[in-house]
Structure formats: C-alpha cells, structure tokens
Amino acid sequence: MIYLFILSLALFCSIYIWERRTIWLGILFWLTVAIGFLSLLPYINYPSIWFYLLFLPLIIVLAIGPLGFALLCFYKSFQLLRKEGRRWSNFLSFFLGLGILLLIFSYTSPDLHRYIQNNSWLLFSFIAFMLLAIYGIIQLIFFTTASILNFTFVLAKKVDAVIVLGAGLIGDKVTPLLASRINKGIKVYRKNPGSKLILSGGQGSDELISEAEAMCRYALSQGVPERDIVMEKASRNTRENIRFSKRFIEEGAYAAVVTSYYHLFRALTLARQEGLKCIGYGAKTKFYFTLNAFLREFVGYCIQTKKWQLISFLVLTCLYCILVYFFD
C-alpha cells in the first residue's frame, strides 16, 4: 500500500508542477489522501492518541458536515436573493442545500425506505437520483479542490502579460466586482516589470461602452501607464476573452489570467484548451455572492465537459450494477 501511496503522490506532484489546470489535480489529491489514510491504518492501535486524531475529525465531519453545509447554503442563498434579486441563477445554493437535506432524510428515514422498497418504479427512480446526486457531489469536491490548488503557487513564474477578464458595467463605470479584478491585475502587473496589462471585454447590449474601455479608464486612474495597457474589445464570453487576448501575446510568452476566485479554475481550463501558457490569480469577492457564483461555474464546467461527464457517469453506473448483481 505504501508503494501505491508514493506512486499516487508522485503523479499528483507531477500534475501540480507541469499542468495543474485540470480536474485530475483534485482527483489525484483525494486519491493520495485516501491511500495515505489506508496505509496508516495497520499501524494505529485502538485506543491511542493517533486513533482519535485520525478518526475523531472524520466522524465529526461525516456527522454534522453535510447538515452544516446545507444550512450555510440556505443562509447564503437568502442573503443573495435579498441583495441581488430573485433570478433563477441566484437559487443554485438554495437548491444544493435542499438536495443535501433530501439525501440526509432519505438515508435516515426507515419509513421512506420501506415505502420505496415496495414500489419498483419508485425504487428505480430513487437509485438513479441517488447515483446522480452522489456523482455530482463527488465531482463538486474534485472541482473545488482543483480550484483551491490553482489559487496557490509554490514555483511562481515571471509573466509577460496580465489578462484581466471583464465582468459587466454599470453604464460606463466598472462594478465593484470588476474593480476588484482590475486591482488584482494591477498588483500582478507591478510585480512583473516589463509586462503588459491586457484588459478584455466587449460591449454588452445594455452597456454604453466596451468593458475593456471602462477597465482602461479605471486602470489609468490607478496610475498604470497608457503604454502598458492593451484593450481587447471584441470578446463576449470567457473563451473569447482568452482566445482574443492571446493574439496580443508573443508566441511562447507566459501570461497570468486574473478573474474572480470563483471563476478562476474554469477560466484556466479554457486557457489550456486555447493553448495559452498561463497561471491564474483570483480577486476577492463577497462570500454571500461567491458560493452561488461558484456553483454556477461548476454547472458551466459540467456543460463544458458534458461528454466526459456522461461517459464517467455511465461507467460508474455500470460498475455499481455489476457490484449489486454479484454481491447483493
């Protein structure tokens, strides 16, 4: 088991160093943790201090973690709906909290179990729902872990260009969210002398000017020299932000992509697909907004990788059916 742990750790470190912009970073992280945990079990006696250090936190997390997270989802959802309005996209954290509560109830209610067992069509629907929910939660854990690991840098490289992604305007002024991104981009730009600040964003139907132009005005007001600013005014979404900004970067140059924390990992996966060599920097966002926005990004990532998601789900479902058939 120890050799399997070393192999898993080596694979994780290799991906972290050479290409961290992938969901495999999160998968290998938890695989390494799981194998490492199993490797320690034969050496831990009960009762001992090491037993309690390993198992007590795990028991606490499993016992109250899901319920606590569901309540947090409800609380942040109500905050968001009160401050940002009742758009359907603002209900994502509410639906996640509701789904977690339904999962908890389905596992803890013996009456519900008996009722489901006596109805074949309901049993099939319930199993399908549970498999899909468990798969979604596992993918969300991997996505979240890969996102967090892309926030940190052990070996940060010097960058030649800093790409700041747009985020909508109020008339011809940047929003606080967009200002946070620009401020972060300026910090990265100033830490890399000789780099260019690429401000990326087209003009929406409800905007007076392009996002790039408004971002440029803000950056100039913060003391950035005009000669170091490049405006990309044609993009309409994140993929185009990356694709069109890449045209202003020399072949082989290394870039930094700056956006909000919740949006960073998906932006980096798109940058990898577009062949842009880069690292990412996240700008801070209010937490009540971040949770729902992060879930929206996860949904966007699932749509972006829908073929891979469908194949993975079908393979895992087939494995489940095989295990049930042979061991039930």
C-alpha positions in Angstrom: 0.0 0.0 0.0 2.9 2.4 0.8 4.2 2.0 -2.8 0.8 2.8 -4.2 0.8 5.9 -2.0 4.2 7.0 -3.3 3.0 6.5 -6.9 -0.1 8.5 -6.3 1.8 11.3 -4.6 4.3 11.4 -7.5 1.5 11.7 -10.1 -0.1 14.4 -8.1 3.1 16.4 -7.7 3.9 15.9 -11.4 0.5 17.3 -12.5 0.7 20.2 -9.9 4.1 21.3 -11.4 3.6 20.7 -15.1 -0.2 21.1 -15.8 -2.4 22.0 -12.8 -5.3 23.3 -14.9 -7.2 20.0 -14.9 -9.8 18.3 -12.7 -7.3 15.4 -12.4 -5.4 17.6 -9.8 -8.4 17.3 -7.5 -8.9 13.6 -8.2 -5.3 12.7 -7.5 -5.2 14.8 -4.4 -8.1 12.9 -2.8 -6.8 9.6 -4.1 -3.5 10.3 -2.5 -5.2 11.3 0.8 -7.3 8.1 0.8 -4.4 5.8 0.0 -2.3 7.5 2.7 -5.1 7.1 5.2 -5.4 3.4 4.4 -1.7 3.0 4.6 -1.6 4.3 8.2 -4.5 2.1 9.5 -2.4 -1.1 10.2 -0.1 1.0 12.4 -2.8 2.6 14.5 -4.0 0.8 17.6 -7.2 1.4 19.5 -7.4 3.3 21.8 -4.5 5.6 21.1 -3.9 9.3 20.6 -3.3 8.7 16.8 -6.6 6.8 16.5 -8.5 9.8 17.9 -6.5 12.3 15.9 -7.4 10.5 12.7 -10.9 9.2 13.3 -12.5 11.8 15.5 -12.3 14.7 13.0 -13.5 12.3 10.3 -16.5 11.2 12.4 -17.4 14.8 13.2 -17.2 15.9 9.6 -19.4 13.0 8.4 -21.9 13.5 11.3 -22.5 17.2 11.1 -20.7 18.4 8.0 -23.5 17.8 5.4 -26.2 19.3 7.6 -24.0 22.3 8.5 -23.1 22.9 4.8 -26.8 22.7 3.8 -27.7 25.3 6.4 -24.9 27.5 5.2 -26.3 27.2 1.6 -29.7 28.3 2.8 -28.3 31.3 4.7 -26.1 32.5 1.9 -28.9 31.9 -0.6 -31.3 34.2 1.3 -28.6 36.8 1.6 -28.0 36.7 -2.2 -31.7 36.8 -3.0 -32.2 39.8 -0.7 -29.3 41.8 -2.1 -29.1 40.7 -5.8 -32.7 39.8 -6.7 -34.8 36.7 -7.4 -33.1 35.5 -10.6 -33.1 31.7 -11.2 -29.3 31.7 -11.2 -29.4 33.0 -7.7 -31.3 29.9 -6.4 -28.4 27.4 -7.0 -27.1 27.4 -3.4 -30.7 27.0 -2.2 -31.3 24.0 -4.4 -28.0 22.5 -3.3 -28.9 22.9 0.4 -32.3 21.4 -0.3 -30.8 18.4 -2.2 -28.4 17.7 0.7 -31.3 17.7 3.2 -33.2 15.3 0.9 -30.2 13.0 0.8 -29.9 13.1 4.6 -33.6 12.4 5.0 -33.6 9.5 2.5 -30.8 7.8 4.4 -32.2 8.3 7.9 -35.9 7.6 7.4 -36.8 3.9 7.8 -40.5 4.5 6.7 -39.3 6.1 3.5 -37.0 3.1 2.8 -39.9 0.6 3.3 -42.2 2.7 1.0 -39.6 2.9 -1.7 -38.8 -0.8 -1.5 -42.4 -1.7 -2.1 -42.6 0.3 -5.4 -40.3 -0.9 -8.1 -40.6 2.2 -10.3 -40.0 4.4 -7.3 -37.0 2.3 -6.3 -35.5 2.6 -9.8 -36.1 6.4 -9.8 -34.6 6.7 -6.3 -31.5 4.7 -7.2 -31.0 6.8 -10.3 -31.4 10.0 -8.4 -29.0 8.9 -5.6 -26.4 7.8 -8.1 -26.6 11.1 -10.0 -26.6 13.1 -6.7 -23.5 11.2 -5.3 -21.7 11.6 -8.6 -22.5 15.3 -8.7 -21.3 15.8 -5.1 -18.0 13.9 -5.8 -17.4 15.9 -8.9 -18.1 19.1 -7.0 -15.5 18.1 -4.4 -12.9 17.4 -7.1 -13.7 20.7 -8.8 -13.5 22.7 -5.6 -10.2 21.0 -4.6 -8.6 21.7 -8.1 -9.9 25.3 -7.9 -8.3 25.9 -4.5 -5.0 24.3 -5.6 -4.9 26.6 -8.6 -5.0 29.6 -6.2 -1.6 28.8 -4.7 1.8 28.9 -6.2 4.9 27.1 -5.0 7.0 28.0 -8.0 5.5 31.2 -9.5 6.9 32.2 -12.9 7.6 35.7 -14.2 4.8 36.6 -16.6 5.0 38.7 -19.8 1.3 39.7 -19.9 -1.5 40.0 -17.4 -5.0 39.3 -18.8 -7.9 40.8 -16.7 -11.3 39.3 -17.6 -14.3 41.6 -17.9 -17.4 41.3 -15.7 -20.1 43.8 -16.8 -20.5 47.5 -16.3 -22.9 50.0 -14.7 -23.4 52.4 -17.6 -19.9 53.3 -18.4 -18.4 52.6 -15.0 -16.8 49.4 -13.7 -18.7 47.5 -11.0 -17.1 46.8 -7.6 -16.6 43.2 -8.8 -14.8 44.3 -11.9 -12.8 46.9 -10.0 -11.6 44.1 -7.7 -10.3 42.1 -10.7 -8.5 45.2 -12.1 -6.9 46.0 -8.8 -5.6 42.4 -8.6 -4.4 42.6 -12.2 -2.5 45.8 -11.4 -0.8 44.2 -8.4 0.4 41.3 -10.6 1.4 43.6 -13.4 3.6 45.7 -11.0 5.3 42.6 -9.6 6.3 41.7 -13.2 8.3 44.7 -14.7 8.1 44.9 -18.4 4.7 43.1 -18.6 1.6 44.3 -20.4 -1.8 44.7 -18.9 -4.4 43.2 -21.2 -8.0 44.3 -20.4 -10.5 42.0 -22.0 -14.2 42.6 -22.5 -16.6 43.6 -25.3 -19.7 45.8 -25.2 -22.9 44.3 -24.0 -26.4 45.3 -25.2 -27.0 47.2 -22.0 -23.6 48.8 -21.8 -22.6 52.3 -23.0 -19.0 51.4 -23.9 -17.0 48.3 -24.1 -15.8 46.7 -20.8 -12.2 47.0 -22.0 -12.5 50.8 -22.4 -14.1 51.2 -19.0 -11.4 49.0 -17.5 -8.7 51.1 -19.2 -10.1 54.3 -17.7 -10.1 52.7 -14.3 -6.5 51.4 -14.7 -5.3 54.8 -15.8 -6.8 56.4 -12.7 -4.8 53.9 -10.7 -1.5 55.1 -12.2 -0.9 52.4 -14.9 0.9 54.0 -17.9 -1.1 54.0 -21.1 1.8 52.4 -23.0 1.5 49.3 -20.9 -2.3 48.8 -21.4 -3.8 46.7 -24.2 -7.6 46.7 -24.8 -9.4 43.7 -26.2 -12.9 44.9 -27.1 -14.4 42.1 -29.1 -15.0 39.2 -26.7 -18.5 38.2 -25.5 -17.6 35.3 -23.1 -14.7 33.8 -21.2 -13.5 31.6 -24.1 -13.3 34.6 -26.3 -11.6 36.6 -23.6 -8.8 34.1 -23.7 -8.8 33.5 -27.4 -8.8 37.1 -28.5 -6.3 38.3 -25.7 -3.9 35.6 -26.8 -3.5 37.5 -30.1 -1.7 40.3 -28.2 0.9 37.9 -26.7 4.0 36.8 -28.4 4.4 33.2 -29.3 5.9 31.2 -26.3 5.2 34.1 -23.8 3.9 33.3 -20.4 0.7 35.0 -19.1 -1.3 35.5 -15.9 -5.1 35.3 -16.1 -6.9 37.4 -13.5 -10.5 37.0 -12.6 -12.7 36.4 -9.5 -11.8 33.4 -7.3 -15.0 31.5 -8.1 -14.4 31.9 -11.9 -10.7 31.2 -12.0 -10.5 27.4 -12.5 -12.9 27.3 -15.4 -11.1 30.2 -17.0 -7.8 28.3 -16.6 -9.3 25.1 -18.2 -10.5 27.2 -21.2 -7.0 28.8 -21.4 -5.5 25.3 -21.5 -7.8 24.3 -24.3 -6.9 27.5 -26.2 -3.2 26.7 -25.9 -2.3 29.7 -23.6 0.6 29.1 -21.2 -0.5 30.8 -18.0 -1.2 30.8 -14.3 -4.2 32.3 -12.6 -4.8 34.9 -9.9 -8.1 35.3 -8.1 -9.7 38.5 -7.0 -11.7 38.6 -3.8 -15.5 38.7 -3.9 -18.1 39.0 -1.2 -18.8 35.5 0.3 -22.6 35.6 0.0 -22.1 36.1 -3.7 -19.2 33.7 -4.1 -20.9 30.4 -3.0 -23.7 30.7 -5.6 -21.4 32.0 -8.3 -19.0 29.1 -7.7 -21.9 26.6 -8.1 -22.8 28.4 -11.4 -19.2 27.9 -12.5 -19.4 24.3 -11.6 -22.5 23.9 -13.7 -20.8 25.7 -16.5 -17.8 23.3 -16.2 -20.1 20.3 -16.4 -21.7 21.6 -19.5 -18.2 22.4 -20.9 -17.1 18.8 -20.3 -20.5 17.1 -20.9 -19.2 14.3 -23.0 -16.6 13.3 -20.4 -19.1 13.7 -17.6 -21.7 11.5 -19.4 -19.1 8.7 -20.1 -17.8 8.8 -16.5 -21.3 8.6 -15.0 -22.3 5.7 -17.3 -19.1 3.8 -16.5 -19.6 4.3 -12.7 -23.3 3.3 -13.0 -22.3 0.1 -14.9 -19.8 -0.7 -12.1 -22.5 -0.2 -9.5 -24.9 -2.5 -11.3 -22.2 -5.2 -11.6 -21.4 -5.0 -7.9 -25.1 -5.2 -7.0 -25.6 -8.2 -9.3 -22.7 -10.2 -7.9 -22.8 -9.2 -4.2 -26.4 -8.4 -3.4 
